[in-house]
């Protein structure tokens, strides 16, 4: 598959999933999960969906289980909204890069100032 097309499909799925999860799912276990990135495999059979959890009030594992339970509903909604030959199978995971971003920024600031680690 063309890499530009893969990027467009990933971005379209990210936008639609973000809308569906935020506004159409009524499961209270999901909370404030935000779709940060979608990576579609070259054969478009699998999509890795990375989620950011802004508040620590909802356990991440519980939210991921709720989304895995709603996987078929989400695929059906994506099929209705996007004109794709094959809607990929969704695999949800926590986005760990956003959690470590603040720590990395803190360490980089300390390095620039020339201060050693605490």
N, CA, C and O atoms as a Tinker XYZ file with bonds, in Angstrom:
   472  protein
     1  N      0.842000   -1.168000    0.000000    73     2
     2  CA     0.000000    0.000000    0.000000    64     1     3
     3  C      0.891000    1.235000    0.000000    63     2     4     5
     4  O      1.949000    1.247000    0.630000    81     3
     5  N      0.474000    2.237000   -0.684000    73     3     6
     6  CA     1.183000    3.504000   -0.753000    64     5     7
     7  C      1.279000    4.103000    0.656000    63     6     8     9
     8  O      0.296000    4.107000    1.397000    81     7
     9  N      2.459000    4.606000    1.022000    73     7    10
    10  CA     2.642000    5.135000    2.372000    64     9    11
    11  C      1.788000    6.375000    2.618000    63    10    12    13
    12  O      1.312000    6.595000    3.732000    81    11
    13  N      1.597000    7.184000    1.575000    73    11    14
    14  CA     0.753000    8.365000    1.734000    64    13    15
    15  C     -0.691000    7.943000    2.014000    63    14    16    17
    16  O     -1.366000    8.548000    2.847000    81    15
    17  N     -1.153000    6.928000    1.333000    73    15    18
    18  CA    -2.512000    6.419000    1.573000    64    17    19
    19  C     -2.638000    5.847000    2.984000    63    18    20    21
    20  O     -3.652000    6.052000    3.651000    81    19
    21  N     -1.618000    5.136000    3.431000    73    19    22
    22  CA    -1.645000    4.571000    4.782000    64    21    23
    23  C     -1.748000    5.681000    5.824000    63    22    24    25
    24  O     -2.465000    5.535000    6.814000    81    23
    25  N     -1.048000    6.776000    5.615000    73    23    26
    26  CA    -1.119000    7.910000    6.531000    64    25    27
    27  C     -2.512000    8.539000    6.528000    63    26    28    29
    28  O     -3.041000    8.896000    7.582000    81    27
    29  N     -3.095000    8.672000    5.354000    73    27    30
    30  CA    -4.450000    9.251000    5.268000    64    29    31
    31  C     -5.478000    8.360000    5.945000    63    30    32    33
    32  O     -6.355000    8.853000    6.655000    81    31
    33  N     -5.378000    7.042000    5.731000    73    31    34
    34  CA    -6.311000    6.100000    6.361000    64    33    35
    35  C     -6.133000    6.139000    7.875000    63    34    36    37
    36  O     -7.119000    6.162000    8.612000    81    35
    37  N     -4.895000    6.147000    8.345000    73    35    38
    38  CA    -4.627000    6.210000    9.785000    64    37    39
    39  C     -5.209000    7.472000   10.396000    63    38    40    41
    40  O     -5.819000    7.422000   11.464000    81    39
    41  N     -5.028000    8.588000    9.736000    73    39    42
    42  CA    -5.537000    9.856000   10.245000    64    41    43
    43  C     -7.068000    9.879000   10.244000    63    42    44    45
    44  O     -7.677000   10.376000   11.191000    81    43
    45  N     -7.686000    9.353000    9.201000    73    43    46
    46  CA    -9.152000    9.307000    9.147000    64    45    47
    47  C     -9.710000    8.419000   10.251000    63    46    48    49
    48  O    -10.702000    8.770000   10.889000    81    47
    49  N     -9.085000    7.283000   10.478000    73    47    50
    50  CA    -9.538000    6.383000   11.544000    64    49    51
    51  C     -9.339000    7.046000   12.901000    63    50    52    53
    52  O    -10.200000    6.929000   13.773000    81    51
    53  N     -8.214000    7.744000   13.097000    73    51    54
    54  CA    -7.966000    8.421000   14.372000    64    53    55
    55  C     -9.035000    9.466000   14.663000    63    54    56    57
    56  O     -9.548000    9.539000   15.779000    81    55
    57  N     -9.366000   10.266000   13.670000    73    55    58
    58  CA   -10.378000   11.310000   13.863000    64    57    59
    59  C    -11.744000   10.716000   14.180000    63    58    60    61
    60  O    -12.416000   11.157000   15.113000    81    59
    61  N    -12.156000    9.710000   13.402000    73    59    62
    62  CA   -13.477000    9.118000   13.606000    64    61    63
    63  C    -13.560000    8.372000   14.931000    63    62    64    65
    64  O    -14.563000    8.475000   15.637000    81    63
    65  N    -12.508000    7.615000   15.279000    73    63    66
    66  CA   -12.515000    6.899000   16.557000    64    65    67
    67  C    -12.567000    7.873000   17.725000    63    66    68    69
    68  O    -13.258000    7.626000   18.713000    81    67
    69  N    -11.848000    8.962000   17.617000    73    67    70
    70  CA   -11.882000    9.967000   18.670000    64    69    71
    71  C    -13.276000   10.514000   18.886000    63    70    72    73
    72  O    -13.712000   10.689000   20.024000    81    71
    73  N    -13.972000   10.782000   17.805000    73    71    74
    74  CA   -15.345000   11.268000   17.899000    64    73    75
    75  C    -16.281000   10.220000   18.476000    63    74    76    77
    76  O    -17.090000   10.517000   19.355000    81    75
    77  N    -16.169000    8.998000   17.982000    73    75    78
    78  CA   -17.065000    7.924000   18.434000    64    77    79
    79  C    -16.840000    7.638000   19.916000    63    78    80    81
    80  O    -17.798000    7.517000   20.680000    81    79
    81  N    -15.578000    7.531000   20.321000    73    79    82
    82  CA   -15.282000    7.218000   21.728000    64    81    83
    83  C    -15.737000    8.363000   22.639000    63    82    84    85
    84  O    -16.266000    8.115000   23.722000    81    83
    85  N    -15.538000    9.589000   22.217000    73    83    86
    86  CA   -15.895000   10.731000   23.061000    64    85    87
    87  C    -17.394000   10.962000   23.168000    63    86    88    89
    88  O    -17.895000   11.295000   24.241000    81    87
    89  N    -18.117000   10.787000   22.059000    73    87    90
    90  CA   -19.512000   11.215000   22.039000    64    89    91
    91  C    -20.544000   10.107000   21.927000    63    90    92    93
    92  O    -21.696000   10.320000   22.307000    81    91
    93  N    -20.187000    8.936000   21.425000    73    91    94
    94  CA   -21.208000    7.925000   21.174000    64    93    95
    95  C    -21.152000    6.721000   22.102000    63    94    96    97
    96  O    -22.146000    6.005000   22.229000    81    95
    97  N    -20.024000    6.479000   22.751000    73    95    98
    98  CA   -19.941000    5.372000   23.694000    64    97    99
    99  C    -20.429000    5.848000   25.052000    63    98   100   101
   100  O    -20.020000    6.905000   25.531000    81    99
   101  N    -21.300000    5.070000   25.666000    73    99   102
   102  CA   -21.864000    5.485000   26.954000    64   101   103
   103  C    -21.334000    4.648000   28.113000    63   102   104   105
   104  O    -21.916000    4.668000   29.197000    81   103
   105  N    -20.250000    3.918000   27.910000    73   103   106
   106  CA   -19.670000    3.097000   28.968000    64   105   107
   107  C    -18.925000    4.003000   29.953000    63   106   108   109
   108  O    -18.008000    4.716000   29.545000    81   107
   109  N    -19.291000    3.995000   31.229000    73   107   110
   110  CA   -18.621000    4.875000   32.189000    64   109   111
   111  C    -17.169000    4.486000   32.473000    63   110   112   113
   112  O    -16.420000    5.289000   33.029000    81   111
   113  N    -16.758000    3.271000   32.103000    73   111   114
   114  CA   -15.380000    2.843000   32.343000    64   113   115
   115  C    -14.388000    3.524000   31.409000    63   114   116   117
   116  O    -13.189000    3.543000   31.686000    81   115
   117  N    -14.876000    4.082000   30.309000    73   115   118
   118  CA   -13.968000    4.671000   29.319000    64   117   119
   119  C    -13.429000    6.014000   29.786000    63   118   120   121
   120  O    -12.251000    6.298000   29.575000    81   119
   121  N    -14.225000    6.824000   30.394000    73   119   122
   122  CA   -13.736000    8.085000   30.950000    64   121   123
   123  C    -13.268000    9.064000   29.884000    63   122   124   125
   124  O    -13.964000    9.304000   28.898000    81   123
   125  N    -12.073000    9.632000   30.093000    73   123   126
   126  CA   -11.551000   10.694000   29.233000    64   125   127
   127  C    -10.463000   10.203000   28.290000    63   126   128   129
   128  O     -9.526000   10.950000   28.009000    81   127
   129  N    -10.552000    8.994000   27.799000    73   127   130
   130  CA    -9.532000    8.455000   26.895000    64   129   131
   131  C     -9.522000    9.241000   25.591000    63   130   132   133
   132  O    -10.572000    9.521000   25.012000    81   131
   133  N     -8.317000    9.595000   25.134000    73   131   134
   134  CA    -8.141000   10.370000   23.908000    64   133   135
   135  C     -7.281000    9.556000   22.947000    63   134   136   137
   136  O     -6.225000    9.052000   23.327000    81   135
   137  N     -7.733000    9.430000   21.709000    73   135   138
   138  CA    -6.970000    8.704000   20.697000    64   137   139
   139  C     -5.838000    9.602000   20.219000    63   138   140   141
   140  O     -6.081000   10.677000   19.672000    81   139
   141  N     -4.591000    9.157000   20.428000    73   139   142
   142  CA    -3.448000    9.968000   20.033000    64   141   143
   143  C     -2.863000    9.542000   18.701000    63   142   144   145
   144  O     -2.370000   10.377000   17.944000    81   143
   145  N     -2.911000    8.240000   18.405000    73   143   146
   146  CA    -2.265000    7.757000   17.189000    64   145   147
   147  C     -2.910000    6.450000   16.756000    63   146   148   149
   148  O     -3.315000    5.636000   17.586000    81   147
   149  N     -3.000000    6.264000   15.455000    73   147   150
   150  CA    -3.466000    5.005000   14.873000    64   149   151
   151  C     -2.438000    4.570000   13.840000    63   150   152   153
   152  O     -2.109000    5.323000   12.924000    81   151
   153  N     -1.938000    3.361000   13.991000    73   151   154
   154  CA    -0.977000    2.798000   13.045000    64   153   155
   155  C     -1.640000    1.634000   12.329000    63   154   156   157
   156  O     -2.004000    0.638000   12.954000    81   155
   157  N     -1.796000    1.760000   11.018000    73   155   158
   158  CA    -2.448000    0.727000   10.217000    64   157   159
   159  C     -1.368000   -0.132000    9.557000    63   158   160   161
   160  O     -0.391000    0.386000    9.014000    81   159
   161  N     -1.560000   -1.451000    9.612000    73   159   162
   162  CA    -0.596000   -2.355000    8.983000    64   161   163
   163  C     -0.664000   -2.194000    7.461000    63   162   164   165
   164  O     -1.672000   -1.714000    6.940000    81   163
   165  N      0.390000   -2.586000    6.744000    73   163   166
   166  CA     0.402000   -2.410000    5.287000    64   165   167
   167  C     -0.743000   -3.131000    4.569000    63   166   168   169
   168  O     -1.203000   -2.667000    3.525000    81   167
   169  N     -1.206000   -4.257000    5.113000    73   167   170
   170  CA    -2.315000   -4.969000    4.463000    64   169   171
   171  C     -3.688000   -4.483000    4.935000    63   170   172   173
   172  O     -4.715000   -5.017000    4.517000    81   171
   173  N     -3.704000   -3.476000    5.801000    73   171   174
   174  CA    -4.924000   -2.859000    6.345000    64   173   175
   175  C     -5.805000   -3.847000    7.096000    63   174   176   177
   176  O     -7.016000   -3.640000    7.175000    81   175
   177  N     -5.243000   -4.902000    7.643000    73   175   178
   178  CA    -6.039000   -5.849000    8.426000    64   177   179
   179  C     -6.024000   -5.514000    9.910000    63   178   180   181
   180  O     -6.938000   -5.898000   10.640000    81   179
   181  N     -5.001000   -4.806000   10.362000    73   179   182
   182  CA    -4.859000   -4.497000   11.779000    64   181   183
   183  C     -4.543000   -3.021000   11.956000    63   182   184   185
   184  O     -3.825000   -2.416000   11.161000    81   183
   185  N     -5.101000   -2.460000   13.024000    73   183   186
   186  CA    -4.814000   -1.074000   13.376000    64   185   187
   187  C     -4.495000   -1.013000   14.859000    63   186   188   189
   188  O     -5.271000   -1.474000   15.696000    81   187
   189  N     -3.352000   -0.444000   15.168000    73   187   190
   190  CA    -2.919000   -0.284000   16.544000    64   189   191
   191  C     -3.349000    1.114000   16.983000    63   190   192   193
   192  O     -2.889000    2.115000   16.436000    81   191
   193  N     -4.239000    1.171000   17.978000    73   191   194
   194  CA    -4.804000    2.436000   18.440000    64   193   195
   195  C     -4.169000    2.787000   19.776000    63   194   196   197
   196  O     -4.300000    2.040000   20.746000    81   195
   197  N     -3.482000    3.923000   19.826000    73   195   198
   198  CA    -2.837000    4.366000   21.059000    64   197   199
   199  C     -3.685000    5.439000   21.719000    63   198   200   201
   200  O     -4.154000    6.372000   21.067000    81   199
   201  N     -3.875000    5.292000   23.026000    73   199   202
   202  CA    -4.748000    6.170000   23.789000    64   201   203
   203  C     -3.980000    6.887000   24.882000    63   202   204   205
   204  O     -3.070000    6.327000   25.494000    81   203
   205  N     -4.360000    8.132000   25.117000    73   203   206
   206  CA    -3.801000    8.923000   26.213000    64   205   207
   207  C     -4.887000    9.039000   27.275000    63   206   208   209
   208  O     -6.055000    9.271000   26.962000    81   207
   209  N     -4.490000    8.877000   28.530000    73   207   210
   210  CA    -5.420000    8.971000   29.651000    64   209   211
   211  C     -5.054000   10.195000   30.480000    63   210   212   213
   212  O     -4.137000   10.125000   31.298000    81   211
   213  N     -5.757000   11.328000   30.287000    73   211   214
   214  CA    -5.378000   12.564000   30.966000    64   213   215
   215  C     -5.574000   12.519000   32.478000    63   214   216   217
   216  O     -4.790000   13.120000   33.212000    81   215
   217  N     -6.589000   11.830000   32.955000    73   215   218
   218  CA    -6.812000   11.783000   34.397000    64   217   219
   219  C     -6.540000   10.379000   34.905000    63   218   220   221
   220  O     -6.786000    9.394000   34.210000    81   219
   221  N     -6.042000   10.303000   36.095000    73   219   222
   222  CA    -5.733000    9.005000   36.695000    64   221   223
   223  C     -6.924000    8.445000   37.458000    63   222   224   225
   224  O     -6.788000    7.456000   38.177000    81   223
   225  N     -8.097000    9.069000   37.308000    73   223   226
   226  CA    -9.274000    8.603000   38.047000    64   225   227
   227  C     -9.771000    7.251000   37.524000    63   226   228   229
   228  O    -10.262000    6.435000   38.304000    81   227
   229  N     -9.652000    7.009000   36.237000    73   227   230
   230  CA   -10.059000    5.728000   35.654000    64   229   231
   231  C     -8.827000    4.859000   35.444000    63   230   232   233
   232  O     -7.857000    5.308000   34.833000    81   231
   233  N     -8.845000    3.622000   35.938000    73   231   234
   234  CA    -7.715000    2.723000   35.670000    64   233   235
   235  C     -7.586000    2.432000   34.176000    63   234   236   237
   236  O     -8.579000    2.168000   33.498000    81   235
   237  N     -6.352000    2.484000   33.671000    73   235   238
   238  CA    -6.128000    2.284000   32.247000    64   237   239
   239  C     -6.561000    0.901000   31.795000    63   238   240   241
   240  O     -7.148000    0.755000   30.723000    81   239
   241  N     -6.279000   -0.111000   32.596000    73   239   242
   242  CA    -6.607000   -1.484000   32.211000    64   241   243
   243  C     -8.118000   -1.661000   32.065000    63   242   244   245
   244  O     -8.583000   -2.352000   31.158000    81   243
   245  N     -8.870000   -1.042000   32.953000    73   243   246
   246  CA   -10.330000   -1.112000   32.892000    64   245   247
   247  C    -10.860000   -0.436000   31.620000    63   246   248   249
   248  O    -11.778000   -0.944000   30.976000    81   247
   249  N    -10.281000    0.695000   31.273000    73   247   250
   250  CA   -10.680000    1.406000   30.058000    64   249   251
   251  C    -10.351000    0.592000   28.815000    63   250   252   253
   252  O    -11.157000    0.520000   27.888000    81   251
   253  N     -9.176000   -0.019000   28.789000    73   251   254
   254  CA    -8.789000   -0.838000   27.636000    64   253   255
   255  C     -9.704000   -2.054000   27.495000    63   254   256   257
   256  O    -10.030000   -2.448000   26.376000    81   255
   257  N    -10.121000   -2.649000   28.602000    73   255   258
   258  CA   -11.052000   -3.771000   28.541000    64   257   259
   259  C    -12.408000   -3.328000   28.003000    63   258   260   261
   260  O    -13.029000   -4.042000   27.215000    81   259
   261  N    -12.867000   -2.156000   28.424000    73   259   262
   262  CA   -14.143000   -1.634000   27.927000    64   261   263
   263  C    -14.082000   -1.381000   26.429000    63   262   264   265
   264  O    -15.034000   -1.681000   25.709000    81   263
   265  N    -12.966000   -0.828000   25.953000    73   263   266
   266  CA   -12.825000   -0.562000   24.521000    64   265   267
   267  C    -12.700000   -1.861000   23.727000    63   266   268   269
   268  O    -13.216000   -1.955000   22.613000    81   267
   269  N    -12.027000   -2.854000   24.282000    73   267   270
   270  CA   -11.970000   -4.151000   23.602000    64   269   271
   271  C    -13.341000   -4.800000   23.530000    63   270   272   273
   272  O    -13.636000   -5.515000   22.573000    81   271
   273  N    -14.181000   -4.563000   24.526000    73   271   274
   274  CA   -15.544000   -5.069000   24.491000    64   273   275
   275  C    -16.402000   -4.365000   23.453000    63   274   276   277
   276  O    -17.338000   -4.954000   22.912000    81   275
   277  N    -16.090000   -3.118000   23.177000    73   275   278
   278  CA   -16.848000   -2.327000   22.203000    64   277   279
   279  C    -16.203000   -2.349000   20.825000    63   278   280   281
   280  O    -16.580000   -1.562000   19.957000    81   279
   281  N    -15.246000   -3.229000   20.612000    73   279   282
   282  CA   -14.477000   -3.272000   19.363000    64   281   283
   283  C    -15.365000   -3.473000   18.133000    63   282   284   285
   284  O    -15.165000   -2.816000   17.111000    81   283
   285  N    -16.343000   -4.374000   18.226000    73   283   286
   286  CA   -17.208000   -4.639000   17.066000    64   285   287
   287  C    -18.118000   -3.449000   16.759000    63   286   288   289
   288  O    -18.370000   -3.133000   15.596000    81   287
   289  N    -18.606000   -2.792000   17.814000    73   287   290
   290  CA   -19.403000   -1.586000   17.622000    64   289   291
   291  C    -18.581000   -0.502000   16.934000    63   290   292   293
   292  O    -19.062000    0.164000   16.017000    81   291
   293  N    -17.339000   -0.329000   17.380000    73   291   294
   294  CA   -16.474000    0.695000   16.798000    64   293   295
   295  C    -16.156000    0.395000   15.334000    63   294   296   297
   296  O    -16.144000    1.303000   14.503000    81   295
   297  N    -15.899000   -0.870000   15.017000    73   295   298
   298  CA   -15.624000   -1.237000   13.618000    64   297   299
   299  C    -16.848000   -0.995000   12.737000    63   298   300   301
   300  O    -16.720000   -0.531000   11.603000    81   299
   301  N    -18.031000   -1.309000   13.259000    73   299   302
   302  CA   -19.258000   -1.092000   12.480000    64   301   303
   303  C    -19.478000    0.397000   12.220000    63   302   304   305
   304  O    -19.862000    0.788000   11.118000    81   303
   305  N    -19.232000    1.233000   13.245000    73   303   306
   306  CA   -19.374000    2.683000   13.064000    64   305   307
   307  C    -18.347000    3.224000   12.070000    63   306   308   309
   308  O    -18.658000    4.104000   11.267000    81   307
   309  N    -17.113000    2.693000   12.126000    73   307   310
   310  CA   -16.095000    3.116000   11.162000    64   309   311
   311  C    -16.489000    2.721000    9.747000    63   310   312   313
   312  O    -16.268000    3.486000    8.808000    81   311
   313  N    -17.070000    1.536000    9.581000    73   311   314
   314  CA   -17.502000    1.091000    8.253000    64   313   315
   315  C    -18.596000    1.996000    7.699000    63   314   316   317
   316  O    -18.648000    2.242000    6.494000    81   315
   317  N    -19.471000    2.493000    8.574000    73   315   318
   318  CA   -20.531000    3.398000    8.134000    64   317   319
   319  C    -19.967000    4.755000    7.702000    63   318   320   321
   320  O    -20.435000    5.343000    6.726000    81   319
   321  N    -18.971000    5.243000    8.422000    73   319   322
   322  CA   -18.467000    6.597000    8.191000    64   321   323
   323  C    -17.380000    6.695000    7.132000    63   322   324   325
   324  O    -17.299000    7.693000    6.416000    81   323
   325  N    -16.535000    5.658000    7.026000    73   323   326
   326  CA   -15.415000    5.701000    6.091000    64   325   327
   327  C    -15.692000    4.762000    4.926000    63   326   328   329
   328  O    -16.306000    3.709000    5.096000    81   327
   329  N    -15.247000    5.144000    3.774000    73   327   330
   330  CA   -15.449000    4.328000    2.577000    64   329   331
   331  C    -14.197000    3.475000    2.356000    63   330   332   333
   332  O    -13.384000    3.756000    1.475000    81   331
   333  N    -14.060000    2.426000    3.178000    73   331   334
   334  CA   -12.903000    1.540000    3.088000    64   333   335
   335  C    -13.338000    0.160000    2.625000    63   334   336   337
   336  O    -14.425000   -0.303000    2.972000    81   335
   337  N    -12.498000   -0.489000    1.851000    73   335   338
   338  CA   -12.777000   -1.850000    1.412000    64   337   339
   339  C    -12.770000   -2.797000    2.599000    63   338   340   341
   340  O    -13.618000   -3.682000    2.703000    81   339
   341  N    -11.803000   -2.604000    3.496000    73   339   342
   342  CA   -11.676000   -3.457000    4.675000    64   341   343
   343  C    -11.409000   -2.570000    5.883000    63   342   344   345
   344  O    -10.449000   -1.800000    5.900000    81   343
   345  N    -12.268000   -2.686000    6.895000    73   343   346
   346  CA   -12.046000   -1.957000    8.137000    64   345   347
   347  C    -11.114000   -2.810000    8.993000    63   346   348   349
   348  O    -11.416000   -3.976000    9.247000    81   347
   349  N     -9.995000   -2.258000    9.442000    73   347   350
   350  CA    -9.017000   -3.070000   10.172000    64   349   351
   351  C     -9.510000   -3.498000   11.546000    63   350   352   353
   352  O    -10.370000   -2.852000   12.144000    81   351
   353  N     -8.949000   -4.597000   12.033000    73   351   354
   354  CA    -9.203000   -5.064000   13.383000    64   353   355
   355  C     -8.473000   -4.118000   14.333000    63   354   356   357
   356  O     -7.302000   -3.805000   14.118000    81   355
   357  N     -9.153000   -3.663000   15.374000    73   355   358
   358  CA    -8.610000   -2.649000   16.268000    64   357   359
   359  C     -7.918000   -3.285000   17.467000    63   358   360   361
   360  O     -8.460000   -4.195000   18.094000    81   359
   361  N     -6.723000   -2.806000   17.782000    73   359   362
   362  CA    -5.959000   -3.251000   18.947000    64   361   363
   363  C     -5.631000   -2.007000   19.769000    63   362   364   365
   364  O     -4.912000   -1.122000   19.306000    81   363
   365  N     -6.162000   -1.945000   20.989000    73   363   366
   366  CA    -6.004000   -0.767000   21.835000    64   365   367
   367  C     -4.832000   -0.941000   22.797000    63   366   368   369
   368  O     -4.606000   -2.023000   23.337000    81   367
   369  N     -4.084000    0.162000   22.998000    73   367   370
   370  CA    -2.989000    0.157000   23.969000    64   369   371
   371  C     -2.791000    1.569000   24.499000    63   370   372   373
   372  O     -3.141000    2.552000   23.846000    81   371
   373  N     -2.222000    1.649000   25.697000    73   371   374
   374  CA    -1.949000    2.946000   26.310000    64   373   375
   375  C     -0.743000    3.574000   25.630000    63   374   376   377
   376  O      0.223000    2.885000   25.299000    81   375
   377  N     -0.802000    4.876000   25.425000    73   375   378
   378  CA     0.304000    5.609000   24.813000    64   377   379
   379  C      1.265000    6.015000   25.920000    63   378   380   381
   380  O      0.997000    6.950000   26.674000    81   379
   381  N      2.379000    5.311000   26.012000    73   379   382
   382  CA     3.319000    5.577000   27.097000    64   381   383
   383  C      4.211000    6.773000   26.793000    63   382   384   385
   384  O      4.812000    7.337000   27.707000    81   383
   385  N      4.306000    7.160000   25.558000    73   383   386
   386  CA     5.189000    8.282000   25.214000    64   385   387
   387  C      4.679000    9.594000   25.796000    63   386   388   389
   388  O      5.481000   10.458000   26.150000    81   387
   389  N      3.356000    9.762000   25.905000    73   387   390
   390  CA     2.835000   11.014000   26.461000    64   389   391
   391  C      3.058000   11.079000   27.962000    63   390   392   393
   392  O      3.221000   12.170000   28.509000    81   391
   393  N      3.071000    9.940000   28.640000    73   391   394
   394  CA     3.309000    9.936000   30.074000    64   393   395
   395  C      4.736000   10.271000   30.420000    63   394   396   397
   396  O      4.989000   10.922000   31.434000    81   395
   397  N      5.667000    9.845000   29.610000    73   395   398
   398  CA     7.075000   10.096000   29.891000    64   397   399
   399  C      7.551000   11.424000   29.301000    63   398   400   401
   400  O      8.692000   11.824000   29.530000    81   399
   401  N      6.706000   12.100000   28.557000    73   399   402
   402  CA     7.090000   13.358000   27.918000    64   401   403
   403  C      7.436000   14.426000   28.949000    63   402   404   405
   404  O      8.431000   15.134000   28.791000    81   403
   405  N      6.627000   14.553000   30.006000    73   403   406
   406  CA     6.887000   15.564000   31.029000    64   405   407
   407  C      8.204000   15.293000   31.741000    63   406   408   409
   408  O      8.966000   16.221000   32.013000    81   407
   409  N      8.470000   14.052000   32.038000    73   407   410
   410  CA     9.720000   13.685000   32.710000    64   409   411
   411  C     10.921000   13.997000   31.810000    63   410   412   413
   412  O     11.943000   14.497000   32.280000    81   411
   413  N     10.788000   13.701000   30.522000    73   411   414
   414  CA    11.867000   13.961000   29.578000    64   413   415
   415  C     12.133000   15.470000   29.478000    63   414   416   417
   416  O     13.290000   15.890000   29.447000    81   415
   417  N     11.089000   16.272000   29.428000    73   415   418
   418  CA    11.245000   17.724000   29.374000    64   417   419
   419  C     11.960000   18.235000   30.619000    63   418   420   421
   420  O     12.827000   19.104000   30.530000    81   419
   421  N     11.601000   17.702000   31.760000    73   419   422
   422  CA    12.240000   18.098000   33.011000    64   421   423
   423  C     13.734000   17.774000   32.974000    63   422   424   425
   424  O     14.557000   18.606000   33.357000    81   423
   425  N     14.084000   16.584000   32.519000    73   423   426
   426  CA    15.492000   16.191000   32.450000    64   425   427
   427  C     16.271000   17.040000   31.450000    63   426   428   429
   428  O     17.417000   17.408000   31.709000    81   427
   429  N     15.662000   17.350000   30.320000    73   427   430
   430  CA    16.344000   18.191000   29.331000    64   429   431
   431  C     16.594000   19.606000   29.862000    63   430   432   433
   432  O     17.640000   20.195000   29.588000    81   431
   433  N     15.643000   20.150000   30.615000    73   431   434
   434  CA    15.839000   21.473000   31.205000    64   433   435
   435  C     16.987000   21.456000   32.195000    63   434   436   437
   436  O     17.781000   22.395000   32.252000    81   435
   437  N     17.076000   20.388000   32.975000    73   435   438
   438  CA    18.170000   20.275000   33.959000    64   437   439
   439  C     19.519000   20.161000   33.253000    63   438   440   441
   440  O     20.510000   20.722000   33.718000    81   439
   441  N     19.563000   19.449000   32.149000    73   439   442
   442  CA    20.813000   19.313000   31.399000    64   441   443
   443  C     21.234000   20.665000   30.835000    63   442   444   445
   444  O     22.412000   21.017000   30.894000    81   443
   445  N     20.284000   21.432000   30.287000    73   443   446
   446  CA    20.604000   22.734000   29.735000    64   445   447
   447  C     21.117000   23.693000   30.808000    63   446   448   449
   448  O     21.976000   24.533000   30.538000    81   447
   449  N     20.594000   23.565000   32.008000    73   447   450
   450  CA    21.033000   24.433000   33.097000    64   449   451
   451  C     22.356000   23.947000   33.712000    63   450   452   453
   452  O     23.000000   24.678000   34.466000    81   451
   453  N     22.753000   22.717000   33.387000    73   451   454
   454  CA    23.993000   22.180000   33.902000    64   453   455
   455  C     23.901000   21.627000   35.302000    63   454   456   457
   456  O     24.911000   21.528000   35.998000    81   455
   457  N     22.692000   21.262000   35.732000    73   455   458
   458  CA    22.509000   20.727000   37.068000    64   457   459
   459  C     22.521000   19.200000   37.023000    63   458   460   461
   460  O     21.991000   18.607000   36.084000    81   459
   461  N     23.113000   18.566000   38.013000    73   459   462
   462  CA    23.095000   17.103000   38.060000    64   461   463
   463  C     21.728000   16.584000   38.490000    63   462   464   465
   464  O     20.862000   17.343000   38.926000    81   463
   465  N     21.558000   15.275000   38.355000    73   463   466
   466  CA    20.284000   14.630000   38.762000    64   465   467
   467  C     20.087000   14.741000   40.253000    63   466   468   469
   468  O     21.051000   14.841000   41.011000    81   467
   469  N     18.849000   14.722000   40.668000    73   467   470
   470  CA    18.502000   14.760000   42.110000    64   469   471
   471  C     18.932000   13.473000   42.787000    63   470   472
   472  O     18.730000   13.310000   43.990000    81   471
